[in-house]
Amino acid sequence: MADRLGKRRRRSAFAAVIATTLVFSGCTGGAADPGARFDQVDAAFGDEVSSSLEAVLDEAVALSGSSGGVAGVWAPWAGEWSGASGALEFTEGAPAVASETRFRIGTLTTEITCTILLRLVDAGKVALDDEVGDYVEWIPDLDGINLEQLCRHTSGIADYYPPLRSHFVANPERVWPSNELLSNALAMSRVGPPGEQWSQSRSGILLLGMALERATNRSWADLAKQYVFDPLGLESTGIPAPNDTDHDGLLGAYSASIAQDGTVDCAVLLDDSSQSSSMGGVAAGAVSNLEDMRKLSEAFATGVLLDEGTVRRQWSPTPMGGDTPAWQAWGLGGAQYGSMRGTAGETAGALTAGFTDPASGLTVVVALNNSTSGADFVREVAFALASIASKAEAQGERERPLVELPWSIEQATENMRALAKCPRETEAAPAGG
């Protein structure tokens, strides 16, 4: 304990130096737009590119069995596009989706939580090699697991979401205490020893949130406001209160009925639009809109809020193992696919992806409101949009950068079609939920 207190004192002294020298861009008093470094052309894409992007979004909405979806693409040298397809929900007379429509961001919430961790590291409040058990001492069997492993998904702790997925989509309004979700995860077999194997785990991010709250004696909402939302000017992003299940104007949420063994019944469509954020919490419970997600994606990929050394460590690759291609790896809080960094994720009734190439500034965000086809599906949708935009011709005196993506538009769209589990042609009337 004395050693830990000594470390905390040294961190506090270092934090005072950081605060004095205003290392963080977010501490200069105004919101920073991470996209400013890319000098985005103030123009729309040409008709051909825009039409191609619209066609991908329309097809993704139909293939996923969604009522609607929204997407945005920014290529600094060529232009920008935002599109909306379909309706907010599967009800007669439902409003059309608009580019300003807010949506659930699923596991993109993890980017916020891990950015908080990294900013606290830069401030000297915590260290990446701190053991999580030092902060959440009431939770047993966490020996050898540190804060960095939680964001890298190498803690060995199982993900609570897959075995509970059928319960989430069937009973979306239930409030889940974080301790209950963690108890379910910790009762499962470990994926492996800490630090040895990558396996995505919302459980680890929930643990991280608890640890950061205990380390600072502040709530996640306060930490997110200081370290992420205010510095980036994110005005439409946050986690709704767990008992707030009515979300007027938010993109609806749907899923096919899912059995406990993972079997999907496309004939039964469950309405998850009224749901508790507690099923995802600080790992997957936030809502946002396209403009906020553009800023978050760009900041996360470039590390604009972080010290240079922290950014290098964040994006030192962790292989995903198995048959995963070498161009896919994991950093602290998100993935790297070729040159694109970000996250594709799922929560009950929603699929969301956001990626940015930190060199060229190419950024893609997409959200769909049927989670049945899973995170890989929406990742391929984002890949297809990125592929189209990467080849857009430069405007004016700009030069088109070389953006080498390890997939083609044909490969991405083929994967979309293969991953679609309940395309709209087989939809049934909603069965409630």
C-alpha positions in Angstrom: 0.0 0.0 0.0 2.8 2.4 0.8 4.4 1.8 -2.6 1.1 2.4 -4.3 0.7 5.7 -2.4 4.2 6.7 -3.3 3.4 6.1 -7.0 0.2 8.1 -6.7 2.1 11.1 -5.1 4.7 11.0 -8.0 1.8 10.9 -10.5 0.1 13.9 -8.8 3.4 15.9 -9.0 3.7 15.0 -12.7 0.1 16.0 -13.3 0.8 19.4 -11.9 3.6 19.9 -14.5 1.2 18.7 -17.3 -1.5 21.1 -16.2 1.0 24.0 -16.0 2.3 23.4 -19.5 -1.1 22.7 -21.1 0.1 19.7 -22.9 -3.4 18.6 -23.8 -5.1 20.3 -26.7 -8.3 19.9 -24.7 -7.0 22.1 -21.8 -6.6 25.2 -23.9 -10.1 26.4 -23.2 -11.8 25.7 -26.5 -13.2 22.7 -28.4 -10.7 21.3 -30.9 -11.8 19.8 -34.2 -9.4 17.0 -35.0 -10.3 17.2 -38.6 -8.8 20.7 -38.9 -5.4 19.1 -39.6 -6.8 17.5 -42.7 -8.1 20.7 -44.3 -11.3 19.2 -45.5 -12.6 20.5 -48.9 -15.8 22.5 -48.3 -17.7 20.7 -51.0 -19.8 17.6 -51.7 -18.5 14.6 -53.6 -19.4 14.5 -57.3 -22.6 12.9 -58.4 -21.0 9.6 -59.3 -19.3 9.1 -56.0 -22.4 10.3 -54.0 -24.7 7.9 -56.0 -22.3 5.0 -55.3 -22.3 5.8 -51.5 -26.0 6.1 -51.4 -26.4 2.7 -53.2 -24.2 1.0 -50.6 -26.2 2.5 -47.7 -29.5 1.6 -49.3 -28.3 -2.0 -49.9 -26.9 -2.2 -46.3 -30.3 -1.2 -44.8 -32.1 -3.8 -46.9 -29.6 -6.6 -46.3 -29.5 -6.0 -42.6 -33.3 -6.0 -42.3 -33.2 -2.5 -40.9 -36.0 0.1 -41.1 -33.3 2.7 -41.7 -29.7 3.8 -41.5 -27.4 6.8 -41.7 -23.8 7.2 -42.9 -21.2 9.9 -43.4 -18.0 9.9 -45.5 -15.3 12.5 -45.5 -12.3 12.6 -47.9 -10.4 15.9 -47.2 -9.0 16.1 -50.8 -12.3 15.4 -52.6 -15.4 16.2 -50.6 -17.9 14.9 -48.1 -21.3 13.1 -48.1 -23.9 12.3 -45.5 -26.8 10.1 -46.3 -29.9 8.7 -44.7 -32.0 5.8 -45.8 -35.4 4.5 -44.7 -37.5 5.3 -41.6 -36.7 5.7 -37.9 -38.8 2.6 -37.1 -41.1 -0.1 -38.5 -44.3 1.7 -37.8 -46.8 3.1 -40.2 -46.1 6.8 -40.8 -42.7 6.7 -39.0 -40.5 9.7 -39.8 -37.8 9.4 -42.3 -34.2 9.0 -41.1 -32.2 12.3 -41.5 -28.5 12.9 -41.5 -28.9 14.6 -38.1 -30.6 11.6 -36.5 -29.0 10.3 -33.4 -28.2 6.6 -33.0 -26.7 4.0 -30.6 -23.0 3.7 -31.1 -22.6 0.3 -29.5 -19.0 -0.7 -28.8 -17.7 2.6 -30.2 -18.4 3.7 -26.6 -15.2 1.8 -25.7 -13.2 4.4 -27.7 -14.4 7.0 -25.2 -13.6 5.0 -22.1 -10.1 4.0 -23.4 -9.4 7.6 -24.3 -10.2 8.6 -20.8 -7.7 6.0 -19.6 -5.0 7.3 -21.8 -5.6 10.9 -20.9 -5.4 10.0 -17.2 -2.2 8.2 -17.9 -0.8 11.3 -19.5 -2.0 13.3 -16.5 -0.2 10.9 -14.1 -3.4 9.8 -12.4 -3.0 6.1 -13.3 -0.5 4.0 -15.2 -1.2 1.4 -17.9 0.5 -1.3 -15.8 -1.6 -0.7 -12.7 -3.5 -3.8 -11.8 -7.2 -3.4 -12.0 -7.6 -5.3 -8.7 -5.9 -2.5 -6.8 -8.9 -0.3 -7.7 -11.8 -2.8 -7.6 -10.6 -4.8 -4.6 -14.0 -6.2 -3.8 -13.9 -8.2 -7.1 -11.9 -11.4 -6.7 -9.6 -13.3 -9.0 -8.2 -10.4 -11.0 -4.5 -11.0 -10.2 -2.1 -10.1 -13.0 -4.7 -8.1 -15.1 -3.7 -4.5 -15.7 -5.5 -1.5 -17.2 -3.8 -1.7 -20.5 -4.9 -5.3 -21.0 -8.5 -4.3 -20.5 -8.3 -1.9 -23.4 -6.3 -4.3 -25.6 -8.8 -7.0 -24.9 -6.0 -9.3 -23.7 -7.1 -9.6 -20.0 -8.4 -13.2 -20.6 -11.8 -12.2 -19.1 -14.7 -13.6 -21.1 -17.2 -11.3 -22.8 -20.6 -11.3 -21.1 -22.5 -10.2 -24.2 -22.6 -13.4 -26.4 -24.3 -15.7 -23.8 -26.7 -12.9 -22.8 -27.4 -11.6 -26.3 -30.7 -13.5 -26.5 -31.8 -12.0 -23.2 -30.8 -8.5 -24.2 -32.9 -8.6 -27.4 -35.9 -10.3 -25.8 -36.0 -8.0 -22.7 -34.3 -4.7 -23.7 -35.8 -2.6 -20.9 -34.4 -4.6 -18.1 -31.8 -2.6 -16.0 -28.6 -4.6 -15.6 -26.3 -3.7 -12.7 -22.6 -3.7 -13.9 -21.7 -6.1 -11.0 -24.3 -8.6 -12.3 -22.9 -8.5 -15.9 -19.3 -8.9 -14.5 -20.4 -11.8 -12.3 -21.7 -13.6 -15.3 -18.4 -13.0 -17.1 -16.2 -14.0 -14.2 -18.1 -17.2 -13.8 -17.2 -18.2 -17.3 -13.9 -19.9 -18.3 -11.1 -17.5 -18.9 -10.0 -17.1 -22.5 -6.4 -17.3 -21.4 -3.8 -15.9 -19.0 -3.6 -12.1 -18.8 -1.7 -10.6 -21.7 -1.4 -13.7 -23.9 -4.4 -13.8 -26.1 -6.7 -11.2 -27.8 -10.4 -11.7 -27.3 -12.9 -8.8 -27.4 -14.5 -8.3 -24.0 -17.1 -5.8 -23.0 -16.6 -7.1 -19.5 -13.0 -5.8 -19.4 -14.2 -2.3 -20.4 -16.9 -2.3 -17.6 -14.1 -3.2 -15.2 -12.0 -0.4 -16.6 -14.8 2.1 -16.1 -15.1 1.0 -12.4 -11.4 1.3 -11.9 -11.2 4.8 -13.4 -14.1 6.0 -11.3 -12.4 4.6 -8.1 -9.0 6.0 -9.1 -10.4 9.6 -9.5 -13.4 9.5 -7.2 -15.4 10.8 -10.2 -18.2 9.4 -12.4 -17.6 8.2 -16.0 -19.8 11.1 -17.2 -17.7 13.7 -15.5 -14.5 12.1 -16.8 -15.9 11.9 -20.3 -17.0 15.5 -20.2 -13.6 16.8 -19.2 -11.3 14.5 -21.2 -13.3 13.8 -24.4 -16.6 15.6 -24.9 -15.6 19.2 -24.0 -12.2 19.1 -25.8 -13.8 17.8 -29.0 -17.1 19.8 -28.7 -19.2 16.6 -28.7 -22.7 18.0 -27.9 -24.9 15.0 -28.9 -23.0 12.2 -27.2 -23.5 10.5 -23.9 -24.9 7.4 -22.1 -28.6 7.7 -21.2 -29.5 6.9 -17.6 -30.1 3.1 -17.2 -33.8 3.6 -16.4 -34.4 6.0 -19.3 -35.8 3.7 -21.9 -37.8 6.1 -24.0 -35.7 7.7 -26.7 -37.8 10.0 -28.9 -36.1 10.8 -32.2 -33.4 8.2 -31.8 -33.0 5.6 -34.6 -35.1 2.6 -33.6 -33.6 -0.8 -32.7 -34.6 -4.2 -34.0 -33.3 -7.8 -33.9 -34.5 -11.2 -35.1 -35.4 -13.5 -32.2 -32.3 -15.3 -31.0 -32.2 -18.5 -29.1 -29.7 -19.1 -26.3 -27.6 -21.3 -28.7 -27.4 -18.4 -31.1 -29.9 -19.7 -33.6 -31.6 -16.8 -35.4 -35.4 -16.9 -36.2 -35.9 -14.4 -39.1 -39.6 -14.8 -38.9 -39.8 -13.1 -35.6 -38.6 -9.4 -35.5 -38.2 -8.0 -32.0 -38.6 -4.3 -31.3 -35.7 -3.2 -29.0 -36.2 0.6 -29.5 -37.1 1.1 -25.8 -34.1 -0.2 -24.1 -31.8 0.4 -21.1 -28.2 1.5 -21.7 -27.1 -0.7 -18.9 -26.7 -3.7 -21.1 -23.7 -1.9 -22.6 -22.8 0.8 -20.1 -19.3 2.4 -20.5 -18.5 -0.4 -23.0 -21.4 -0.1 -25.4 -24.2 2.1 -24.1 -23.7 5.6 -25.6 -25.7 7.4 -28.3 -24.5 10.1 -30.7 -24.8 11.5 -34.2 -22.8 11.6 -37.4 -20.9 14.9 -36.7 -19.9 13.9 -33.2 -18.8 10.5 -34.4 -16.7 12.0 -37.1 -14.8 14.0 -34.5 -14.5 11.1 -32.2 -13.2 8.8 -34.9 -10.7 11.3 -36.1 -9.5 12.1 -32.6 -9.2 8.4 -31.7 -7.3 7.5 -34.9 -4.9 10.4 -34.7 -4.4 10.7 -31.0 -4.9 14.5 -31.1 -5.8 14.5 -27.4 -2.8 12.5 -26.3 1.0 12.8 -25.8 3.0 11.5 -28.8 4.5 8.6 -26.8 1.0 7.5 -25.6 -0.2 7.5 -29.2 2.7 5.3 -30.2 1.9 2.9 -27.5 -1.8 2.9 -28.2 -1.2 1.9 -31.8 1.5 -0.7 -31.2 -0.3 -3.7 -32.7 -1.7 -6.6 -30.9 -2.4 -9.5 -33.3 -5.9 -10.9 -33.2 -4.6 -14.5 -33.7 -6.2 -17.4 -35.5 -6.8 -17.0 -39.2 -7.1 -13.2 -38.9 -5.2 -11.5 -41.7 -1.9 -9.7 -40.8 -3.4 -6.3 -41.8 -5.9 -6.6 -39.0 -4.7 -5.8 -35.5 -5.8 -4.2 -32.2 -4.6 -1.1 -30.3 -5.8 0.3 -27.0 -9.6 0.6 -27.5 -10.0 -0.1 -31.2 -8.8 -1.9 -34.3 -6.5 -1.2 -37.2 -7.5 -2.5 -40.6 -4.8 -1.6 -43.0 -4.5 2.2 -42.7 -8.0 2.7 -41.1 -8.4 2.8 -37.3 -11.6 2.5 -35.4 -14.3 0.2 -34.3 -17.3 -1.8 -35.7 -19.7 -3.0 -33.1 -23.1 -4.3 -32.1 -25.5 -3.7 -29.3 -29.1 -5.0 -29.1 -30.9 -3.6 -32.2 -28.0 -1.5 -33.5 -24.9 -1.9 -35.7 -22.4 1.0 -35.9 -18.9 1.5 -37.4 -16.5 4.4 -37.5 -13.0 4.4 -39.1 -10.4 7.1 -39.9 -7.1 6.9 -41.8 -4.8 9.1 -39.7 -2.6 9.9 -42.7 -5.2 11.0 -45.3 -8.1 11.9 -43.0 -10.5 9.5 -44.9 -13.3 8.9 -42.4 -16.4 6.8 -42.5 -19.3 6.4 -40.0 -22.3 4.2 -40.5 -25.3 3.2 -38.3 -28.0 0.6 -38.9 -31.0 -0.3 -36.7 -31.1 -4.1 -36.9 -28.3 -6.0 -35.0 -29.1 -9.5 -36.3 -26.2 -9.7 -38.9 -23.6 -8.7 -36.3 -20.5 -6.4 -36.1 -18.7 -7.9 -39.0 -21.6 -7.0 -41.3 -21.4 -3.3 -40.5 -17.6 -3.3 -40.7 -17.9 -4.5 -44.3 -20.4 -1.7 -45.0 -17.9 0.8 -43.7 -15.2 -0.9 -45.8 -17.3 -0.5 -49.0 -17.9 3.2 -48.3 -14.3 3.8 -47.6 -13.2 2.0 -50.8 -15.5 4.2 -52.9 -14.3 7.4 -51.3 -10.6 6.5 -51.4 -10.7 6.7 -55.2 -12.6 10.0 -55.4 -10.8 12.6 -57.6 -9.2 15.6 -55.9 -10.9 19.0 -56.2 -9.2 22.2 -57.2 -5.5 22.2 -56.7 -5.6 19.4 -54.2 -3.8 16.1 -54.8 -5.4 12.7 -54.2 -3.3 10.8 -51.6 -2.4 7.2 -52.0 -4.9 5.3 -49.8 -4.0 1.7 -50.0 -6.9 -0.3 -48.6 -6.4 -4.1 -48.3 -9.9 -4.8 -49.7 -11.8 -3.8 -52.8 -15.4 -2.5 -53.2 -16.2 -5.9 -54.8 -14.8 -7.8 -51.8 -16.6 -5.6 -49.3 -20.0 -5.8 -51.0 -19.6 -9.5 -51.5 -18.9 -9.9 -47.8 -21.9 -7.8 -46.9 -24.2 -10.0 -48.8 -22.6 -13.2 -47.4 -23.0 -11.9 -43.8 -26.6 -10.7 -44.1 -28.7 -13.1 -41.9 -32.2 -11.7 -42.4 -32.4 -9.4 -45.4 -35.5 -7.4 -45.7 -37.1 -9.7 -48.3 -37.7 -12.2 -45.4 -38.9 -9.6 -42.9 -42.0 -10.3 -40.8 -44.1 -7.8 -38.9 -42.6 -6.8 -35.5 -43.5 -9.2 -32.7 -42.9 -6.6 -29.9 -40.3 -7.4 -27.4 
